[in-house]
Amino acid sequence: MILSKFVKEKRNAVKLTQPELAEKAGVGLRFVRELEQGKETLRLDKVNQVLKLFGYQVGPVALKKDK
């Protein structure tokens, strides 16, 4: 699943607004907005701060090989 979609779905599932998520995670509102919009360059430590609220962290994922 795409990270931006994952975070947005998890946030909505626990009925948090973007400002509430930012406050609980200890990151800025702008960061949450950029994360949910799929910005390609984000600090992994901050991404993990957000994901930690949902019991997740960033990790390596194997790429699909074209046949």
VMD Tcl script that builds the backbone (N, CA, C; Angstrom):
set m [mol new atoms 201]
animate dup $m
set s [atomselect $m all]
$s set {name element resname resid chain x y z} {
  {N N MET 1 A 0.846 -1.183 0.000}
  {CA C MET 1 A 0.000 0.000 0.000}
  {C C MET 1 A 0.889 1.244 0.000}
  {N N ILE 2 A 0.412 2.262 -0.611}
  {CA C ILE 2 A 1.134 3.528 -0.670}
  {C C ILE 2 A 1.066 4.202 0.702}
  {N N LEU 3 A 2.209 4.710 1.152}
  {CA C LEU 3 A 2.328 5.286 2.491}
  {C C LEU 3 A 1.324 6.401 2.736}
  {N N SER 4 A 1.160 7.299 1.790}
  {CA C SER 4 A 0.241 8.428 1.983}
  {C C SER 4 A -1.186 7.934 2.238}
  {N N LYS 5 A -1.614 6.967 1.471}
  {CA C LYS 5 A -2.957 6.407 1.626}
  {C C LYS 5 A -3.079 5.668 2.959}
  {N N PHE 6 A -2.052 4.930 3.326}
  {CA C PHE 6 A -2.034 4.179 4.577}
  {C C PHE 6 A -2.226 5.112 5.771}
  {N N VAL 7 A -1.438 6.179 5.817}
  {CA C VAL 7 A -1.511 7.118 6.946}
  {C C VAL 7 A -2.884 7.776 7.003}
  {N N LYS 8 A -3.397 8.194 5.872}
  {CA C LYS 8 A -4.704 8.847 5.846}
  {C C LYS 8 A -5.804 7.902 6.311}
  {N N GLU 9 A -5.758 6.645 5.867}
  {CA C GLU 9 A -6.765 5.666 6.275}
  {C C GLU 9 A -6.684 5.384 7.773}
  {N N LYS 10 A -5.464 5.255 8.298}
  {CA C LYS 10 A -5.292 5.002 9.733}
  {C C LYS 10 A -5.777 6.200 10.548}
  {N N ARG 11 A -5.458 7.394 10.094}
  {CA C ARG 11 A -5.889 8.605 10.795}
  {C C ARG 11 A -7.413 8.698 10.822}
  {N N ASN 12 A -8.029 8.456 9.678}
  {CA C ASN 12 A -9.492 8.519 9.612}
  {C C ASN 12 A -10.143 7.422 10.456}
  {N N ALA 13 A -9.514 6.253 10.517}
  {CA C ALA 13 A -10.069 5.137 11.288}
  {C C ALA 13 A -10.153 5.459 12.776}
  {N N VAL 14 A -9.205 6.262 13.269}
  {CA C VAL 14 A -9.226 6.634 14.687}
  {C C VAL 14 A -9.821 8.029 14.901}
  {N N LYS 15 A -10.413 8.563 13.835}
  {CA C LYS 15 A -11.138 9.844 13.885}
  {C C LYS 15 A -10.286 11.006 14.389}
  {N N LEU 16 A -9.087 11.124 13.813}
  {CA C LEU 16 A -8.215 12.256 14.122}
  {C C LEU 16 A -8.181 13.206 12.935}
  {N N THR 17 A -8.113 14.493 13.225}
  {CA C THR 17 A -7.886 15.472 12.170}
  {C C THR 17 A -6.380 15.529 11.909}
  {N N GLN 18 A -5.996 16.158 10.833}
  {CA C GLN 18 A -4.561 16.317 10.565}
  {C C GLN 18 A -3.870 17.094 11.682}
  {N N PRO 19 A -4.454 18.199 12.171}
  {CA C PRO 19 A -3.803 18.911 13.283}
  {C C PRO 19 A -3.669 18.052 14.543}
  {N N GLU 20 A -4.675 17.239 14.832}
  {CA C GLU 20 A -4.607 16.363 16.004}
  {C C GLU 20 A -3.506 15.313 15.848}
  {N N LEU 21 A -3.403 14.742 14.657}
  {CA C LEU 21 A -2.353 13.749 14.397}
  {C C LEU 21 A -0.977 14.389 14.539}
  {N N ALA 22 A -0.816 15.565 13.980}
  {CA C ALA 22 A 0.468 16.260 14.069}
  {C C ALA 22 A 0.856 16.496 15.528}
  {N N GLU 23 A -0.091 16.940 16.334}
  {CA C GLU 23 A 0.192 17.207 17.740}
  {C C GLU 23 A 0.557 15.929 18.488}
  {N N LYS 24 A -0.223 14.870 18.287}
  {CA C LYS 24 A 0.037 13.608 18.985}
  {C C LYS 24 A 1.370 12.995 18.572}
  {N N ALA 25 A 1.754 13.163 17.303}
  {CA C ALA 25 A 3.000 12.578 16.803}
  {C C ALA 25 A 4.209 13.460 17.080}
  {N N GLY 26 A 3.969 14.705 17.418}
  {CA C GLY 26 A 5.079 15.623 17.671}
  {C C GLY 26 A 5.747 16.124 16.406}
  {N N VAL 27 A 4.949 16.237 15.345}
  {CA C VAL 27 A 5.450 16.772 14.074}
  {C C VAL 27 A 4.575 17.956 13.681}
  {N N GLY 28 A 5.010 18.693 12.696}
  {CA C GLY 28 A 4.240 19.838 12.242}
  {C C GLY 28 A 3.069 19.446 11.359}
  {N N LEU 29 A 2.063 20.315 11.338}
  {CA C LEU 29 A 0.898 20.095 10.486}
  {C C LEU 29 A 1.310 20.016 9.022}
  {N N ARG 30 A 2.238 20.876 8.610}
  {CA C ARG 30 A 2.709 20.852 7.226}
  {C C ARG 30 A 3.281 19.483 6.877}
  {N N PHE 31 A 4.016 18.881 7.816}
  {CA C PHE 31 A 4.593 17.557 7.566}
  {C C PHE 31 A 3.493 16.521 7.323}
  {N N VAL 32 A 2.457 16.531 8.162}
  {CA C VAL 32 A 1.353 15.578 8.007}
  {C C VAL 32 A 0.678 15.778 6.656}
  {N N ARG 33 A 0.460 17.027 6.288}
  {CA C ARG 33 A -0.180 17.295 4.995}
  {C C ARG 33 A 0.672 16.785 3.837}
  {N N GLU 34 A 1.968 17.051 3.905}
  {CA C GLU 34 A 2.865 16.583 2.846}
  {C C GLU 34 A 2.938 15.061 2.811}
  {N N LEU 35 A 2.936 14.434 3.964}
  {CA C LEU 35 A 2.943 12.975 4.035}
  {C C LEU 35 A 1.706 12.391 3.378}
  {N N GLU 36 A 0.545 12.935 3.710}
  {CA C GLU 36 A -0.713 12.433 3.143}
  {C C GLU 36 A -0.883 12.794 1.668}
  {N N GLN 37 A -0.155 13.789 1.191}
  {CA C GLN 37 A -0.225 14.160 -0.222}
  {C C GLN 37 A 0.787 13.381 -1.057}
  {N N GLY 38 A 1.622 12.575 -0.388}
  {CA C GLY 38 A 2.552 11.726 -1.115}
  {C C GLY 38 A 3.853 12.391 -1.509}
  {N N LYS 39 A 4.266 13.411 -0.775}
  {CA C LYS 39 A 5.548 14.041 -1.078}
  {C C LYS 39 A 6.642 12.978 -1.066}
  {N N GLU 40 A 7.513 13.016 -2.055}
  {CA C GLU 40 A 8.509 11.964 -2.226}
  {C C GLU 40 A 9.717 12.090 -1.313}
  {N N THR 41 A 9.999 13.273 -0.804}
  {CA C THR 41 A 11.158 13.456 0.070}
  {C C THR 41 A 10.694 13.903 1.451}
  {N N LEU 42 A 10.736 12.974 2.381}
  {CA C LEU 42 A 10.345 13.239 3.757}
  {C C LEU 42 A 11.383 12.624 4.685}
  {N N ARG 43 A 11.539 13.206 5.852}
  {CA C ARG 43 A 12.475 12.657 6.839}
  {C C ARG 43 A 11.894 11.380 7.430}
  {N N LEU 44 A 12.662 10.287 7.345}
  {CA C LEU 44 A 12.182 9.001 7.829}
  {C C LEU 44 A 11.935 8.998 9.336}
  {N N ASP 45 A 12.734 9.742 10.096}
  {CA C ASP 45 A 12.501 9.769 11.533}
  {C C ASP 45 A 11.130 10.355 11.856}
  {N N LYS 46 A 10.725 11.369 11.100}
  {CA C LYS 46 A 9.407 11.968 11.318}
  {C C LYS 46 A 8.288 11.050 10.818}
  {N N VAL 47 A 8.535 10.372 9.703}
  {CA C VAL 47 A 7.551 9.400 9.206}
  {C C VAL 47 A 7.321 8.347 10.282}
  {N N ASN 48 A 8.402 7.861 10.884}
  {CA C ASN 48 A 8.277 6.847 11.927}
  {C C ASN 48 A 7.582 7.378 13.172}
  {N N GLN 49 A 7.747 8.664 13.486}
  {CA C GLN 49 A 7.025 9.258 14.615}
  {C C GLN 49 A 5.522 9.144 14.396}
  {N N VAL 50 A 5.091 9.404 13.173}
  {CA C VAL 50 A 3.667 9.317 12.845}
  {C C VAL 50 A 3.217 7.854 12.860}
  {N N LEU 51 A 3.960 6.991 12.196}
  {CA C LEU 51 A 3.570 5.583 12.104}
  {C C LEU 51 A 3.541 4.896 13.466}
  {N N LYS 52 A 4.402 5.325 14.371}
  {CA C LYS 52 A 4.477 4.727 15.705}
  {C C LYS 52 A 3.133 4.816 16.439}
  {N N LEU 53 A 2.378 5.875 16.189}
  {CA C LEU 53 A 1.056 6.024 16.807}
  {C C LEU 53 A 0.117 4.889 16.419}
  {N N PHE 54 A 0.352 4.287 15.261}
  {CA C PHE 54 A -0.506 3.215 14.758}
  {C C PHE 54 A 0.148 1.837 14.910}
  {N N GLY 55 A 1.317 1.805 15.564}
  {CA C GLY 55 A 2.007 0.535 15.782}
  {C C GLY 55 A 2.801 0.042 14.591}
  {N N TYR 56 A 3.302 0.965 13.777}
  {CA C TYR 56 A 4.070 0.610 12.578}
  {C C TYR 56 A 5.368 1.400 12.524}
  {N N GLN 57 A 6.258 0.990 11.628}
  {CA C GLN 57 A 7.462 1.747 11.307}
  {C C GLN 57 A 7.841 1.452 9.863}
  {N N VAL 58 A 8.645 2.321 9.291}
  {CA C VAL 58 A 9.107 2.145 7.913}
  {C C VAL 58 A 10.129 1.019 7.888}
  {N N GLY 59 A 10.069 0.204 6.862}
  {CA C GLY 59 A 11.029 -0.883 6.716}
  {C C GLY 59 A 11.233 -1.212 5.248}
  {N N PRO 60 A 12.242 -2.000 4.945}
  {CA C PRO 60 A 12.516 -2.357 3.550}
  {C C PRO 60 A 11.433 -3.277 2.981}
  {N N VAL 61 A 11.111 -3.011 1.740}
  {CA C VAL 61 A 10.120 -3.820 1.025}
  {C C VAL 61 A 10.743 -4.215 -0.308}
  {N N ALA 62 A 10.646 -5.476 -0.643}
  {CA C ALA 62 A 11.202 -5.946 -1.913}
  {C C ALA 62 A 10.464 -5.325 -3.092}
  {N N LEU 63 A 11.223 -4.954 -4.107}
  {CA C LEU 63 A 10.625 -4.418 -5.331}
  {C C LEU 63 A 10.125 -5.554 -6.195}
  {N N LYS 64 A 9.040 -5.290 -6.900}
  {CA C LYS 64 A 8.514 -6.289 -7.829}
  {C C LYS 64 A 9.369 -6.238 -9.096}
  {N N LYS 65 A 9.784 -7.400 -9.542}
  {CA C LYS 65 A 10.575 -7.476 -10.778}
  {C C LYS 65 A 9.682 -7.671 -11.975}
  {N N ASP 66 A 9.964 -6.938 -13.041}
  {CA C ASP 66 A 9.200 -7.109 -14.289}
  {C C ASP 66 A 9.621 -8.406 -14.948}
  {N N LYS 67 A 8.665 -9.083 -15.512}
  {CA C LYS 67 A 8.961 -10.366 -16.174}
  {C C LYS 67 A 9.155 -10.176 -17.646}
}
mol reanalyze $m
mol bondsrecalc $m
mol representation Tube
mol addrep $m
